[in-house]
């Protein structure tokens, strides 16, 4: 008899208690389908929120690369012009001391009996993924998209996209 609390429990009662405890432990051990769906939903929301930030970072990095590449090529053009102004480079009479094209900056020119290279290579435009840059010559119209391919004094990207600041990449 197990009606009084002070009497010992039978072995039958203790086996039932162990089974009840074991079934409760099994139900608490894993995730339910509802919990799993909630976790997936939360992760989806967080991933969706992170995508615009990732795109923003990629675009910002490309813009940095574009600015660096433009600066590098413009610096090479300026160094070529300085060398020609000092008389170190033999130039055409109508060139005004500017390089005839970007390829000349890479191939190099003779300056005081040694070959000087102004660029290691023409950089790849991060916006168009090519080495085909727009060039401006002094005989071109300021708003022209085509160039006479001589007397290169400026470079620009051929991308028609808009930067994060609202300006066109071509105007950089």
C-alpha positions as CSV (number, residue, x, y, z in Angstrom):
1,X,0.0,0.0,0.0
2,X,1.3,3.3,-1.0
3,X,-1.4,5.6,0.3
4,X,0.7,7.0,3.1
5,X,3.8,9.0,2.3
6,X,5.8,7.4,5.0
7,X,5.4,3.9,3.5
8,X,8.1,2.7,1.1
9,X,7.2,2.9,-2.6
10,X,6.8,-0.3,-4.6
11,X,9.3,-1.1,-7.4
12,X,6.4,-0.8,-9.8
13,X,5.8,2.8,-8.9
14,X,9.5,3.8,-9.2
15,X,9.7,2.2,-12.7
16,X,6.7,4.3,-13.8
17,X,8.4,7.5,-12.4
18,X,11.6,6.7,-14.3
19,X,9.7,6.3,-17.6
20,X,7.8,9.6,-17.0
21,X,11.0,11.4,-16.2
22,X,12.7,9.9,-19.3
23,X,9.9,10.9,-21.7
24,X,10.0,14.5,-20.3
25,X,13.8,14.6,-20.8
26,X,13.4,13.4,-24.4
27,X,10.9,16.1,-25.3
28,X,13.2,18.8,-23.9
29,X,16.3,17.5,-25.7
30,X,15.8,18.8,-29.3
31,X,14.3,21.7,-31.2
32,X,10.7,21.6,-32.2
33,X,9.7,22.4,-35.8
34,X,8.3,25.8,-34.6
35,X,11.6,26.7,-33.0
36,X,13.5,25.8,-36.1
37,X,11.2,27.9,-38.3
38,X,11.6,30.9,-36.0
39,X,15.4,30.6,-36.1
40,X,15.4,30.4,-39.9
41,X,13.1,33.4,-40.2
42,X,15.3,35.5,-37.9
43,X,18.4,34.5,-39.9
44,X,16.7,35.4,-43.1
45,X,15.7,38.8,-41.9
46,X,19.3,39.5,-40.7
47,X,20.8,38.3,-44.1
48,X,18.3,40.5,-46.0
49,X,19.4,43.5,-43.9
50,X,23.1,42.7,-44.6
51,X,22.8,42.5,-48.4
52,X,22.5,46.3,-49.0
53,X,25.4,47.0,-46.7
54,X,27.5,44.5,-48.6
55,X,26.6,46.0,-52.0
56,X,27.4,49.5,-50.6
57,X,30.9,48.3,-49.5
58,X,31.6,46.7,-52.9
59,X,30.6,49.9,-54.8
60,X,32.7,52.0,-52.4
61,X,35.7,49.7,-53.0
62,X,35.3,50.0,-56.7
63,X,35.1,53.8,-56.5
64,X,38.3,53.8,-54.4
65,X,40.1,51.7,-57.1
66,X,38.8,54.0,-59.8
67,X,40.1,57.1,-58.1
68,X,43.5,55.5,-57.4
69,X,43.8,54.3,-61.1
70,X,42.9,57.7,-62.4
71,X,45.3,59.4,-60.1
72,X,48.1,56.9,-61.1
73,X,47.6,57.5,-64.8
74,X,47.3,61.3,-64.5
75,X,50.5,61.3,-62.4
76,X,52.2,59.4,-65.2
77,X,51.0,61.9,-67.8
78,X,52.3,64.7,-65.6
79,X,55.7,63.1,-65.2
80,X,55.9,62.6,-69.0
81,X,55.0,66.2,-69.5
82,X,57.6,67.4,-67.0
83,X,60.3,65.3,-68.7
84,X,59.4,66.7,-72.1
85,X,59.3,70.3,-70.8
86,X,62.9,69.8,-69.4
87,X,64.0,68.6,-72.8
88,X,64.6,65.0,-71.9
89,X,62.1,63.5,-74.4
90,X,62.1,64.1,-78.1
91,X,58.6,65.2,-79.0
92,X,56.6,66.2,-82.1
93,X,56.2,69.9,-82.6
94,X,52.4,69.9,-82.2
95,X,52.3,67.5,-79.2
96,X,52.8,70.2,-76.5
97,X,54.8,67.7,-74.6
98,X,52.0,65.3,-73.8
99,X,52.2,61.6,-74.5
100,X,50.7,60.4,-77.8
101,X,48.8,57.6,-76.0
102,X,48.7,55.5,-72.7
103,X,50.7,52.7,-74.3
104,X,53.7,55.1,-74.6
105,X,53.6,55.5,-70.8
106,X,53.9,51.7,-70.4
107,X,56.4,51.0,-73.2
108,X,58.6,53.9,-72.0
109,X,60.7,56.5,-73.8
110,X,64.4,57.4,-74.0
111,X,65.3,60.0,-71.4
112,X,69.0,61.0,-71.4
113,X,70.2,57.7,-72.9
114,X,68.1,55.4,-70.7
115,X,64.6,54.0,-71.1
116,X,62.1,55.4,-68.6
117,X,58.7,53.8,-68.0
118,X,56.0,56.0,-66.5
119,X,53.5,53.2,-65.9
120,X,54.0,49.5,-65.2
121,X,50.8,48.6,-67.0
122,X,47.6,50.3,-68.0
123,X,45.3,49.6,-65.0
124,X,42.0,47.7,-65.4
125,X,39.0,50.0,-65.1
126,X,37.1,48.6,-62.0
127,X,33.8,49.8,-63.5
128,X,34.1,48.4,-67.0
129,X,36.6,45.6,-66.3
130,X,38.8,46.5,-69.3
131,X,41.9,48.5,-70.0
132,X,40.1,50.6,-72.5
133,X,40.1,54.1,-70.9
134,X,38.7,57.3,-72.4
135,X,41.4,59.8,-73.2
136,X,41.2,63.6,-73.7
137,X,43.4,65.4,-76.1
138,X,44.0,69.1,-76.2
139,X,42.4,69.4,-79.6
140,X,39.2,67.7,-78.5
141,X,36.0,69.4,-77.4
142,X,35.6,69.4,-73.6
143,X,32.4,67.4,-73.7
144,X,33.5,65.0,-76.5
145,X,33.5,61.2,-76.0
146,X,35.9,60.6,-78.8
147,X,39.5,61.6,-78.9
148,X,42.1,62.4,-81.6
149,X,44.4,59.9,-79.7
150,X,47.3,62.3,-79.6
151,X,48.5,64.7,-76.9
152,X,46.8,62.8,-74.1
153,X,46.4,65.1,-71.2
154,X,43.6,63.4,-69.3
155,X,41.9,60.0,-68.8
156,X,38.4,59.0,-67.7
157,X,36.4,55.8,-67.3
158,X,34.0,54.9,-70.1
159,X,31.4,53.8,-67.5
160,X,28.0,55.5,-67.7
161,X,27.1,54.6,-64.2
162,X,26.5,57.1,-61.4
163,X,28.6,57.3,-58.2
164,X,27.3,57.2,-54.7
165,X,27.7,61.0,-54.5
166,X,25.4,61.4,-57.5
167,X,28.1,62.3,-60.1
168,X,28.8,60.4,-63.2
169,X,32.0,58.4,-63.1
170,X,33.0,59.9,-66.5
171,X,33.3,63.3,-64.9
172,X,35.9,62.2,-62.3
